[in-house]
């Protein structure tokens, strides 16, 4: 009997020591994440209006957001709440809203990738959709307007088309705004695979992104495995190896982008909903006077230059798409009048940049609300 008790005591001691050891590592990992944040915007000129510690907080919370099907048909996991980011019960960034829209409400859904979601935004209220809603409220004092943030990190024209086809009409939108271009141009080979239904699911599951998604879904509260994997074992190159010098896909991607946007606008028209397409700016479009940080980031590799060329090719289709969509706009040169730093990487922008974008959208869509 005493021998069994002794074994139990030893087990408890070893168990407690293991817990203490793992807790110490977790504390160390979190301290490491805070000290060396893995976000391009921390310390960047574009973010200088935001407190340095707030930048770290934004970085950590962006990395904790959980997303499903990141590589193919991304969607936000509902009910996530952090200090600067919250995902409501329907999976959209921002406050809760009533699925059954009141007739007095003019509801706008804004679709796009991480730039619409607001990667790097200092709060929910500083994203493009949230700032757009505030500006429209001032323009239409007698009309209640809702702008729903339908942005999802990694979304492209194909996933947006699927979202519109399968989900969006359940929310009774009056206007759909599609703001994209960068993700299609950037991950062009992946878009072709998705379009042709040739995605290797096993490869995706065993890829770095698949492993990270699994860790986020099952161990997001315990940062140690995720951080160690990202820092020492994650090989990002597999996503770009086949794309580095593949100029031949440029025209095909351009046609896919055009086709998906046309289909979205046609579906909207069939459901008597207005649709607006906006081709987004990225670093290198337009004639912006670049800040020192932006000059350092300016596209130099073949991959980045082809991405820029591909996105610019999308503009050739805007006139044709304007005949299907309620409106089609080219925002590639929207930052030409400012020398202030806006981009903190190749495509994401600061709160200041979001303000400029939302101001222009408010002007462009007034006629559709009237």
C-alpha positions in Angstrom: 0.0 0.0 0.0 2.8 2.4 0.9 4.6 1.6 -2.3 1.5 2.6 -4.3 1.2 5.9 -2.4 4.9 6.5 -3.1 4.4 6.0 -6.8 1.4 8.3 -6.8 3.5 11.0 -5.0 6.3 10.6 -7.5 3.9 10.9 -10.4 2.3 14.0 -9.0 5.8 15.6 -8.4 6.9 14.8 -12.0 3.6 16.0 -13.3 3.9 19.3 -11.4 7.5 19.7 -12.6 6.3 19.1 -16.2 3.5 21.7 -15.8 6.0 24.2 -14.3 8.5 23.5 -17.1 5.9 23.9 -19.9 4.5 27.1 -18.3 8.0 28.6 -18.0 8.5 27.9 -21.8 5.1 29.4 -22.6 6.0 32.6 -20.6 9.3 32.7 -22.4 7.6 32.3 -25.8 5.1 35.0 -25.1 7.9 37.3 -24.0 9.8 36.5 -27.2 6.6 37.3 -29.3 6.3 40.6 -27.6 9.9 41.5 -27.9 10.3 40.4 -31.5 6.9 40.8 -33.1 6.7 39.1 -36.5 4.7 41.8 -38.3 6.0 44.1 -41.1 4.1 47.1 -39.7 5.7 47.3 -36.3 8.1 50.2 -36.3 7.2 51.1 -39.9 6.8 54.8 -40.8 3.2 54.2 -41.9 2.3 53.3 -38.3 4.1 56.1 -36.6 0.8 57.7 -35.4 0.1 54.5 -33.3 1.8 53.9 -30.0 4.7 51.4 -30.2 3.1 49.1 -27.6 -0.2 49.3 -29.4 1.5 48.2 -32.5 2.8 45.1 -30.7 -0.7 44.4 -29.4 -2.2 44.7 -33.0 0.5 42.3 -34.3 -0.1 39.6 -31.7 -3.8 39.7 -32.0 -3.6 39.5 -35.9 -1.6 36.4 -35.5 -4.2 34.8 -33.2 -7.1 35.2 -35.5 -8.3 31.8 -36.6 -9.3 31.2 -40.2 -10.6 28.1 -41.9 -9.7 26.9 -45.4 -7.0 29.6 -45.7 -5.6 28.4 -49.1 -8.8 27.7 -50.9 -12.1 29.2 -49.5 -11.1 31.2 -46.4 -13.6 32.1 -43.7 -13.3 33.6 -40.3 -14.2 31.4 -37.3 -17.0 33.2 -35.5 -16.9 34.6 -31.9 -13.3 35.8 -31.6 -12.7 38.7 -29.3 -9.4 40.6 -28.8 -8.5 44.1 -27.7 -8.2 45.5 -31.3 -10.0 42.9 -33.3 -13.4 41.1 -32.8 -15.2 38.7 -35.0 -19.0 38.5 -34.4 -21.2 35.4 -34.2 -21.6 35.4 -38.0 -17.9 35.5 -38.8 -17.5 39.1 -39.7 -15.2 41.6 -38.2 -17.1 44.2 -36.2 -20.3 44.5 -34.2 -23.3 42.1 -34.3 -26.0 42.9 -36.7 -29.5 41.6 -37.3 -29.7 39.0 -40.1 -33.2 40.1 -40.8 -32.6 43.6 -42.1 -35.1 46.3 -41.2 -36.6 48.0 -44.3 -35.3 51.3 -43.1 -31.7 50.1 -43.3 -29.5 50.4 -46.4 -27.1 47.5 -46.0 -23.7 47.4 -47.8 -21.5 44.4 -47.9 -17.8 45.0 -48.6 -15.9 42.0 -49.9 -12.1 41.6 -50.2 -9.0 40.1 -48.6 -7.0 41.2 -45.6 -6.9 44.8 -46.8 -10.7 45.0 -46.3 -10.6 42.9 -43.1 -8.1 45.4 -41.8 -4.8 43.7 -41.2 -2.7 46.3 -39.3 -5.7 48.5 -38.5 -5.6 49.8 -35.0 -9.2 48.8 -34.2 -12.4 47.6 -35.7 -13.4 51.2 -36.2 -10.3 52.0 -38.4 -10.9 49.4 -41.1 -12.1 50.6 -44.5 -15.7 49.4 -44.1 -16.0 50.9 -40.6 -14.7 54.3 -41.8 -16.9 54.2 -44.8 -20.0 53.7 -42.6 -19.1 56.8 -40.5 -18.6 58.9 -43.6 -21.9 57.8 -45.2 -23.7 58.5 -41.9 -22.6 62.1 -42.2 -23.7 62.3 -45.9 -27.1 60.6 -45.3 -28.4 62.0 -42.0 -31.9 60.7 -42.7 -30.9 57.2 -43.8 -29.6 54.4 -41.6 -26.7 52.8 -43.3 -24.8 49.6 -42.4 -21.5 48.6 -43.9 -20.6 45.0 -43.1 -17.0 44.0 -43.2 -16.9 40.9 -45.4 -13.1 41.0 -45.7 -11.3 37.7 -45.1 -7.5 37.3 -45.1 -6.5 35.3 -48.2 -9.8 35.8 -50.1 -9.6 36.1 -53.9 -12.2 36.7 -56.6 -13.0 33.0 -56.7 -13.7 32.7 -53.0 -15.7 36.0 -53.1 -17.8 34.6 -55.9 -18.5 31.4 -53.9 -19.4 33.6 -50.9 -21.9 35.6 -52.9 -23.3 32.6 -54.5 -23.8 30.5 -51.3 -24.2 33.0 -48.5 -24.5 36.7 -49.0 -28.1 37.0 -50.3 -29.2 35.6 -46.9 -28.2 38.9 -45.4 -30.4 41.1 -47.8 -27.7 43.5 -49.0 -28.7 46.6 -51.0 -25.2 47.1 -52.4 -22.1 44.8 -52.7 -18.7 46.4 -53.0 -15.9 44.2 -54.2 -12.4 45.6 -53.4 -9.6 43.4 -54.5 -7.0 42.5 -57.1 -3.8 42.0 -55.0 -4.5 38.4 -53.9 -5.4 37.3 -57.4 -2.3 38.8 -58.9 -0.1 37.6 -56.0 -1.1 34.0 -55.6 -1.8 33.5 -59.3 -0.8 29.8 -59.6 -3.0 28.9 -56.6 -6.0 30.7 -58.2 -5.5 28.7 -61.4 -5.5 25.5 -59.4 -8.7 26.5 -57.5 -10.4 27.6 -60.8 -9.4 24.3 -62.5 -10.3 22.2 -59.4 -6.8 20.9 -59.3 -5.9 21.8 -55.7 -3.9 19.1 -54.0 -5.7 18.9 -50.6 -3.1 16.5 -49.2 -0.3 18.8 -50.1 -2.2 21.8 -48.6 -2.8 19.9 -45.4 0.8 18.9 -45.0 2.1 22.3 -46.0 3.3 25.0 -43.6 0.0 26.8 -43.9 -2.0 23.7 -43.2 0.0 22.8 -40.1 -0.3 26.4 -38.8 -4.1 26.3 -39.3 -4.3 23.0 -37.4 -2.3 24.5 -34.5 -4.4 27.6 -34.5 -7.7 25.6 -34.4 -6.6 23.2 -31.7 -3.9 24.9 -29.7 -4.3 28.6 -30.2 -4.4 29.3 -26.5 -0.9 27.6 -26.1 1.5 29.6 -28.2 4.6 27.5 -27.8 4.1 24.9 -30.6 2.9 27.6 -33.1 5.7 30.1 -32.5 8.4 27.4 -32.6 7.1 26.0 -35.8 6.8 29.4 -37.5 10.3 30.5 -36.4 12.3 27.3 -37.1 10.3 25.0 -39.3 8.0 26.9 -41.6 9.2 26.9 -45.2 7.1 29.5 -47.1 8.9 29.0 -50.4 6.6 26.1 -51.5 3.9 28.6 -52.3 6.0 30.6 -54.7 8.5 28.1 -56.3 6.4 27.5 -59.3 5.4 31.2 -59.7 8.8 33.0 -59.5 9.3 33.5 -63.3 6.0 32.3 -64.7 4.9 35.2 -66.9 2.7 33.0 -69.0 0.0 32.8 -66.4 -0.5 36.6 -66.5 -3.2 36.6 -69.2 -5.0 33.6 -67.8 -5.3 35.1 -64.3 -6.5 38.4 -65.9 -9.3 36.5 -67.6 -10.2 34.5 -64.5 -10.4 37.7 -62.5 -12.6 39.3 -65.1 -14.9 36.2 -65.3 -15.3 36.0 -61.5 -16.1 39.7 -61.2 -18.6 39.5 -64.0 -20.3 36.5 -62.4 -20.6 38.3 -59.0 -22.2 41.4 -60.7 -24.5 39.2 -62.7 -25.7 37.4 -59.6 -26.2 40.7 -57.8 -28.2 42.0 -60.8 -30.4 38.9 -60.9 -31.2 39.5 -57.2 -31.9 43.2 -57.8 -28.8 44.2 -55.8 -26.4 46.9 -56.9 -22.7 46.0 -57.2 -19.5 48.1 -57.3 -16.1 46.8 -58.3 -12.9 48.5 -57.1 -9.5 47.6 -58.3 -7.3 48.2 -55.3 -3.9 49.9 -55.1 -0.7 48.1 -54.2 2.8 49.4 -53.8 4.0 50.4 -57.2 0.7 51.3 -58.8 0.0 54.9 -59.6 2.6 57.7 -59.2 2.8 58.1 -55.4 5.8 59.9 -54.0 7.3 57.1 -51.9 8.5 57.5 -48.4 11.9 56.0 -47.4 10.2 52.9 -46.0 8.1 52.5 -49.1 11.2 52.8 -51.3 12.9 50.0 -49.4 9.7 47.8 -50.0 9.3 48.7 -53.6 9.0 45.6 -55.9 12.4 44.4 -57.1 12.2 40.7 -57.6 10.7 39.0 -60.7 7.9 37.6 -58.6 6.9 41.1 -57.3 7.2 42.7 -60.7 5.0 40.1 -62.3 2.5 40.5 -59.5 2.4 44.3 -60.2 2.1 43.7 -64.0 -0.7 41.2 -63.5 -2.7 43.5 -61.2 -2.3 46.3 -63.8 -3.7 44.1 -66.5 -6.9 43.8 -64.5 -7.6 47.5 -65.2 -8.0 46.7 -68.9 -11.3 44.9 -68.0 -12.9 47.7 -65.9 -14.7 49.4 -68.8 -16.3 46.1 -69.9 -17.2 45.2 -66.3 -18.8 48.6 -65.8 -21.5 47.4 -68.2 -22.3 44.4 -65.9 -21.6 45.9 -62.5 -23.4 49.1 -61.3 -20.0 50.7 -61.2 -16.3 49.9 -61.7 -13.5 52.0 -60.4 -9.7 52.1 -60.6 -8.0 53.1 -57.3 -4.5 52.3 -58.4 -3.4 55.9 -58.2 -5.5 57.0 -55.2 -2.4 57.8 -53.1 -0.7 60.0 -55.8 -1.4 63.2 -53.9 0.2 62.2 -50.6 3.9 61.7 -49.8 3.1 60.4 -46.3 3.9 56.8 -45.8 0.8 54.6 -46.5 2.1 51.1 -47.3 3.8 49.0 -44.6 4.3 46.1 -47.0 3.5 45.4 -50.7 -0.2 46.0 -50.3 -1.4 46.5 -46.7 -2.0 50.1 -45.6 -2.3 52.2 -42.4 -5.3 53.7 -40.8 -4.5 56.9 -42.7 -4.6 54.9 -46.0 -7.9 53.4 -45.0 -9.3 56.9 -44.4 -8.3 58.0 -47.9 -9.8 54.8 -49.5 -13.1 55.1 -47.5 -13.4 58.8 -48.4 -13.2 58.1 -52.1 -15.6 55.1 -51.9 -18.2 57.3 -50.1 -18.0 59.8 -53.0 -18.3 57.1 -55.6 -21.3 55.2 -54.2 -23.4 58.2 -53.2 -25.5 57.9 -56.4 -26.3 54.2 -55.6 -27.6 55.1 -52.2 -29.6 58.0 -53.5 
